[in-house]
């Protein structure tokens, strides 16, 4: 039996394609390049994607789509917002989801996840929802995100599950709201993400950052990552 | 109940079961089970909007 909220996704979920200038996700060369990128991500990291997808009940297609959108499959060093690696996770987000896992998700982290996270972050016991992140813990998380690819994927997957549970409505989970939140931050927009919202409503809502609205088109638009994945696996 | 009636009844039950199965398969032809839920594959009659997003 599933321990998490069920997720139903429509693909594509909006009749619009991602375009910026002359670059379009519907151009044949972009489709070819994006398919190749997803294949490379799955070839190189499929083992971790599958393992942590099973743990947090998320499909490989969704995880590959997030990695493709976040980093293009490049294990990048921290940027100016400290977003790091394949899933562009920040130390603060890691601290937040671990410290508030049970409160938001409604059940404790599994033994498998806790054992793995403890190995990657020996100071995990000091992570507490009522305490601010210390420089030492931040540094430890930052190092793990940068040097441990499996941890980056595992914690990014945990973040998607955390957000699905945090933003659920009518006992259903919504991946479109998670995309906005993953990109723009949970606390900045949780008030605007209450209830059931269509992808078209989210894309047209200019109170969300342009990058977050573009995120929806890259993932859920026509010839977006999920559309390409399921066309390939039809 | 005579044998003939029993046979018709059995055929009726099988027919309903097969018909139901075929109907469910047809209605869910675009639905794929994925880990954690489902994906419904959609298509649109109109070509997609391909204008850039604006602030």
HADDOCK unambig.tbl for C-alpha pairs under 7 A between the chains (distance, minus, plus):
assign (segid A and resid 6 and name CA) (segid B and resid 36 and name CA) 5.68 0.50 0.50
assign (segid A and resid 6 and name CA) (segid B and resid 37 and name CA) 5.12 0.50 0.50
assign (segid A and resid 7 and name CA) (segid B and resid 36 and name CA) 5.99 0.50 0.50
assign (segid A and resid 7 and name CA) (segid B and resid 37 and name CA) 4.56 0.50 0.50
assign (segid A and resid 7 and name CA) (segid B and resid 38 and name CA) 6.55 0.50 0.50
assign (segid A and resid 8 and name CA) (segid B and resid 37 and name CA) 5.37 0.50 0.50
assign (segid A and resid 8 and name CA) (segid B and resid 38 and name CA) 4.80 0.50 0.50
assign (segid A and resid 8 and name CA) (segid B and resid 39 and name CA) 5.85 0.50 0.50
assign (segid A and resid 9 and name CA) (segid B and resid 38 and name CA) 6.27 0.50 0.50
assign (segid A and resid 9 and name CA) (segid B and resid 39 and name CA) 4.76 0.50 0.50
assign (segid A and resid 9 and name CA) (segid B and resid 40 and name CA) 6.25 0.50 0.50
assign (segid A and resid 10 and name CA) (segid B and resid 39 and name CA) 5.60 0.50 0.50
assign (segid A and resid 10 and name CA) (segid B and resid 40 and name CA) 4.70 0.50 0.50
assign (segid A and resid 10 and name CA) (segid B and resid 41 and name CA) 6.00 0.50 0.50
assign (segid A and resid 10 and name CA) (segid B and resid 42 and name CA) 6.64 0.50 0.50
assign (segid A and resid 11 and name CA) (segid B and resid 39 and name CA) 6.75 0.50 0.50
assign (segid A and resid 11 and name CA) (segid B and resid 40 and name CA) 6.12 0.50 0.50
assign (segid A and resid 11 and name CA) (segid B and resid 41 and name CA) 5.00 0.50 0.50
assign (segid A and resid 11 and name CA) (segid B and resid 42 and name CA) 5.72 0.50 0.50
assign (segid A and resid 12 and name CA) (segid B and resid 41 and name CA) 6.89 0.50 0.50
assign (segid A and resid 12 and name CA) (segid B and resid 42 and name CA) 6.02 0.50 0.50
assign (segid A and resid 15 and name CA) (segid B and resid 44 and name CA) 6.72 0.50 0.50
assign (segid A and resid 15 and name CA) (segid B and resid 48 and name CA) 4.78 0.50 0.50
assign (segid A and resid 15 and name CA) (segid B and resid 49 and name CA) 6.39 0.50 0.50
assign (segid A and resid 16 and name CA) (segid B and resid 48 and name CA) 4.52 0.50 0.50
assign (segid A and resid 16 and name CA) (segid B and resid 49 and name CA) 4.41 0.50 0.50
assign (segid A and resid 16 and name CA) (segid B and resid 50 and name CA) 6.06 0.50 0.50
assign (segid A and resid 17 and name CA) (segid B and resid 48 and name CA) 6.16 0.50 0.50
assign (segid A and resid 17 and name CA) (segid B and resid 49 and name CA) 6.25 0.50 0.50
assign (segid A and resid 17 and name CA) (segid B and resid 50 and name CA) 5.43 0.50 0.50
assign (segid A and resid 18 and name CA) (segid B and resid 50 and name CA) 6.95 0.50 0.50
assign (segid A and resid 19 and name CA) (segid B and resid 50 and name CA) 6.16 0.50 0.50
assign (segid A and resid 19 and name CA) (segid B and resid 51 and name CA) 6.22 0.50 0.50
assign (segid A and resid 19 and name CA) (segid B and resid 52 and name CA) 4.88 0.50 0.50
assign (segid A and resid 20 and name CA) (segid B and resid 52 and name CA) 5.33 0.50 0.50
assign (segid A and resid 57 and name CA) (segid B and resid 35 and name CA) 5.76 0.50 0.50
assign (segid A and resid 57 and name CA) (segid B and resid 36 and name CA) 4.77 0.50 0.50
assign (segid A and resid 58 and name CA) (segid B and resid 35 and name CA) 5.48 0.50 0.50
assign (segid A and resid 58 and name CA) (segid B and resid 36 and name CA) 5.38 0.50 0.50
assign (segid A and resid 59 and name CA) (segid B and resid 34 and name CA) 5.87 0.50 0.50
assign (segid A and resid 59 and name CA) (segid B and resid 35 and name CA) 4.62 0.50 0.50
assign (segid A and resid 59 and name CA) (segid B and resid 36 and name CA) 6.62 0.50 0.50
assign (segid A and resid 206 and name CA) (segid B and resid 55 and name CA) 6.37 0.50 0.50
assign (segid A and resid 210 and name CA) (segid B and resid 55 and name CA) 5.91 0.50 0.50
assign (segid A and resid 222 and name CA) (segid B and resid 48 and name CA) 6.76 0.50 0.50
